[in-house]
Amino acid sequence: MRWATYVVVAALLLTMQSALAPVVEIRGVRPDWLLVGAVFLGLYVKPSHAVAAAWVLGLCADLMTVERPGLISFSYMMVAAAVSSVREYVFRYWALTQFTLTLVLALCVQTVWMMYRRTMYTPVRPLWSDWFVGAVLTSLYSAAWAPVLHRLLLQLSGLLGIARPRYSHAGLRSVGSSNV
């Protein structure tokens, strides 16, 4: 992975999360594009680099919040590690895979964050309402964005130094080729 290019992509994701996510907000629900980025790293980058890059992405997100540093960076690091551990068993280029992995891991992360907030601060809403709005809807919205962002980030795979599969040994030119 080319780290200089990654810094630019991470800055772009952080800018999107802080400036563009409020614009696409639907009834108080914003997508977590940084988590989608952590899933992308877990799927396509060497596992050790994915974990480190996701941790850096989370650390930058931690620095943008007023919370205690470490919660977001640890969460994104664990997301990248979880995805890296299953990526050999899934079809990574399928939109359904990207959606499902993002949905499941976002639900886990959002639930942990919700429980943290409820422990540290006085809850405003009932537990079921807080979980549904804070975790389920945010996870669904983030997962809906996953295939789009993965496609865009895959377009940058050459600049990022991410290896793409080669299908010439099977007589195929690319994924989705008509030479099947």
RAZIBEL-V712088 format. One record per residue. N is the residue number from 1. SS is DSSP state (~ for helix, > for strand, _ for the rest). PHI is phi in whole degrees, -180 to 180 (999 if undefined). Layout:
n:N ss:SS phi:PHI
n:N ss:SS phi:PHI
//
This chain:
n:1 ss:_ phi:999
n:2 ss:_ phi:-90
n:3 ss:~ phi:-71
n:4 ss:~ phi:-64
n:5 ss:~ phi:-68
n:6 ss:~ phi:-61
n:7 ss:~ phi:-60
n:8 ss:~ phi:-66
n:9 ss:~ phi:-65
n:10 ss:~ phi:-64
n:11 ss:~ phi:-63
n:12 ss:~ phi:-65
n:13 ss:~ phi:-63
n:14 ss:~ phi:-64
n:15 ss:~ phi:-66
n:16 ss:~ phi:-61
n:17 ss:~ phi:-65
n:18 ss:~ phi:-87
n:19 ss:~ phi:-104
n:20 ss:~ phi:-95
n:21 ss:_ phi:-59
n:22 ss:_ phi:-64
n:23 ss:_ phi:-73
n:24 ss:_ phi:-95
n:25 ss:_ phi:-62
n:26 ss:> phi:-121
n:27 ss:_ phi:51
n:28 ss:_ phi:84
n:29 ss:> phi:-110
n:30 ss:_ phi:-113
n:31 ss:_ phi:-75
n:32 ss:_ phi:-104
n:33 ss:~ phi:-69
n:34 ss:~ phi:-70
n:35 ss:~ phi:-66
n:36 ss:~ phi:-61
n:37 ss:~ phi:-64
n:38 ss:~ phi:-66
n:39 ss:~ phi:-65
n:40 ss:~ phi:-59
n:41 ss:~ phi:-61
n:42 ss:~ phi:-63
n:43 ss:~ phi:-77
n:44 ss:~ phi:-118
n:45 ss:_ phi:-104
n:46 ss:_ phi:-49
n:47 ss:~ phi:-51
n:48 ss:~ phi:-67
n:49 ss:~ phi:-71
n:50 ss:~ phi:-63
n:51 ss:~ phi:-64
n:52 ss:~ phi:-66
n:53 ss:~ phi:-67
n:54 ss:~ phi:-67
n:55 ss:~ phi:-64
n:56 ss:~ phi:-63
n:57 ss:~ phi:-60
n:58 ss:~ phi:-67
n:59 ss:~ phi:-64
n:60 ss:~ phi:-63
n:61 ss:~ phi:-66
n:62 ss:~ phi:-60
n:63 ss:~ phi:-71
n:64 ss:_ phi:-86
n:65 ss:_ phi:-109
n:66 ss:_ phi:-101
n:67 ss:_ phi:-75
n:68 ss:_ phi:-68
n:69 ss:_ phi:-67
n:70 ss:_ phi:121
n:71 ss:~ phi:-66
n:72 ss:~ phi:-70
n:73 ss:~ phi:-64
n:74 ss:~ phi:-65
n:75 ss:~ phi:-62
n:76 ss:~ phi:-68
n:77 ss:~ phi:-63
n:78 ss:~ phi:-68
n:79 ss:~ phi:-62
n:80 ss:~ phi:-63
n:81 ss:~ phi:-66
n:82 ss:~ phi:-64
n:83 ss:~ phi:-67
n:84 ss:~ phi:-61
n:85 ss:~ phi:-75
n:86 ss:~ phi:-111
n:87 ss:~ phi:-65
n:88 ss:~ phi:-78
n:89 ss:~ phi:-108
n:90 ss:_ phi:-125
n:91 ss:_ phi:-89
n:92 ss:_ phi:-66
n:93 ss:_ phi:-87
n:94 ss:_ phi:-82
n:95 ss:~ phi:-62
n:96 ss:~ phi:-64
n:97 ss:~ phi:-64
n:98 ss:~ phi:-63
n:99 ss:~ phi:-63
n:100 ss:~ phi:-66
n:101 ss:~ phi:-61
n:102 ss:~ phi:-65
n:103 ss:~ phi:-63
n:104 ss:~ phi:-64
n:105 ss:~ phi:-72
n:106 ss:~ phi:-65
n:107 ss:~ phi:-60
n:108 ss:~ phi:-64
n:109 ss:~ phi:-66
n:110 ss:~ phi:-65
n:111 ss:~ phi:-66
n:112 ss:~ phi:-63
n:113 ss:~ phi:-63
n:114 ss:~ phi:-63
n:115 ss:~ phi:-64
n:116 ss:~ phi:-61
n:117 ss:~ phi:-62
n:118 ss:~ phi:-68
n:119 ss:~ phi:-76
n:120 ss:~ phi:-83
n:121 ss:_ phi:-126
n:122 ss:_ phi:-71
n:123 ss:_ phi:-66
n:124 ss:_ phi:-94
n:125 ss:_ phi:-112
n:126 ss:_ phi:-63
n:127 ss:~ phi:-57
n:128 ss:~ phi:-64
n:129 ss:~ phi:-69
n:130 ss:~ phi:-62
n:131 ss:~ phi:-69
n:132 ss:~ phi:-65
n:133 ss:~ phi:-75
n:134 ss:~ phi:-77
n:135 ss:~ phi:-112
n:136 ss:~ phi:-68
n:137 ss:~ phi:-67
n:138 ss:~ phi:-63
n:139 ss:~ phi:-65
n:140 ss:~ phi:-63
n:141 ss:~ phi:-67
n:142 ss:~ phi:-65
n:143 ss:~ phi:-66
n:144 ss:~ phi:-65
n:145 ss:~ phi:-81
n:146 ss:~ phi:-56
n:147 ss:~ phi:-60
n:148 ss:~ phi:-66
n:149 ss:~ phi:-68
n:150 ss:~ phi:-63
n:151 ss:~ phi:-61
n:152 ss:~ phi:-65
n:153 ss:~ phi:-69
n:154 ss:~ phi:-67
n:155 ss:~ phi:-65
n:156 ss:_ phi:-95
n:157 ss:~ phi:-61
n:158 ss:~ phi:-66
n:159 ss:~ phi:-68
n:160 ss:~ phi:-81
n:161 ss:_ phi:78
n:162 ss:_ phi:-93
n:163 ss:_ phi:-70
n:164 ss:_ phi:-105
n:165 ss:_ phi:-68
n:166 ss:_ phi:-114
n:167 ss:_ phi:-110
n:168 ss:~ phi:-65
n:169 ss:~ phi:-67
n:170 ss:~ phi:-103
n:171 ss:_ phi:82
n:172 ss:_ phi:-108
n:173 ss:_ phi:-85
n:174 ss:_ phi:-160
n:175 ss:_ phi:-66
n:176 ss:_ phi:86
n:177 ss:_ phi:-68
n:178 ss:_ phi:-87
n:179 ss:_ phi:-88
n:180 ss:_ phi:-91
//
